[in-house]
């Protein structure tokens, strides 16, 4: 599946998904929004923590350098 097909499948503007790194950025932003909503609704703190850790991992990978 190419990036344009992925954008269509997940209803993302294809112009914002020009590289795999853009996908990471979209995922990070979505996870941050999910965590905020889960915290507002006082959901299970362990689930929030795991989702937050996943978002932090994606952010670290996205902003990392090679070496």
C-alpha positions as CSV (number, residue, x, y, z in Angstrom):
1,X,0.0,0.0,0.0
2,X,1.4,3.4,-0.9
3,X,1.1,6.6,1.2
4,X,-1.8,8.0,-0.9
5,X,-3.8,4.8,-0.4
6,X,-3.0,4.9,3.3
7,X,-4.2,8.5,3.5
8,X,-7.5,7.6,1.8
9,X,-8.0,4.5,4.0
10,X,-7.6,6.5,7.2
11,X,-9.3,9.7,5.9
12,X,-6.1,11.8,6.1
13,X,-5.5,14.6,3.7
14,X,-3.0,13.1,1.3
15,X,-1.1,16.4,1.2
16,X,-0.2,16.0,4.8
17,X,1.2,12.5,4.3
18,X,4.2,12.9,2.1
19,X,6.6,10.6,3.9
20,X,6.6,7.9,6.4
21,X,7.8,10.4,9.0
22,X,4.6,12.4,8.5
23,X,2.7,9.2,9.5
24,X,4.7,9.2,12.8
25,X,3.8,12.8,13.4
26,X,0.1,12.2,12.7
27,X,0.2,9.2,15.1
28,X,1.9,11.2,17.8
29,X,-0.6,14.0,17.6
30,X,-3.5,11.5,17.7
31,X,-2.1,9.7,20.7
32,X,-1.6,13.0,22.5
33,X,-5.3,13.9,21.8
34,X,-6.4,10.5,23.1
35,X,-4.4,10.8,26.3
36,X,-5.9,14.2,27.0
37,X,-9.4,12.9,26.4
38,X,-8.8,9.8,28.5
39,X,-7.4,12.0,31.4
40,X,-10.5,14.3,31.2
41,X,-12.7,11.3,31.5
42,X,-10.7,9.8,34.4
43,X,-10.1,6.5,32.6
44,X,-7.8,3.7,33.9
45,X,-4.5,5.3,34.8
46,X,-2.5,2.2,33.6
47,X,-4.1,2.4,30.2
48,X,-3.4,6.1,30.0
49,X,0.2,5.5,31.0
50,X,0.7,2.8,28.3
51,X,-0.8,5.0,25.6
52,X,1.3,7.9,26.7
53,X,4.5,5.8,26.7
54,X,3.7,4.7,23.1
55,X,3.3,8.3,22.1
56,X,6.6,9.3,23.7
57,X,8.3,6.3,22.0
58,X,7.0,7.4,18.6
59,X,8.0,11.0,19.3
60,X,11.5,9.9,20.3
61,X,11.8,7.8,17.1
62,X,10.5,10.7,15.0
63,X,13.0,13.2,16.4
64,X,16.0,10.9,16.7
65,X,19.1,11.1,14.6
66,X,21.0,8.3,13.1
67,X,24.0,7.0,15.2
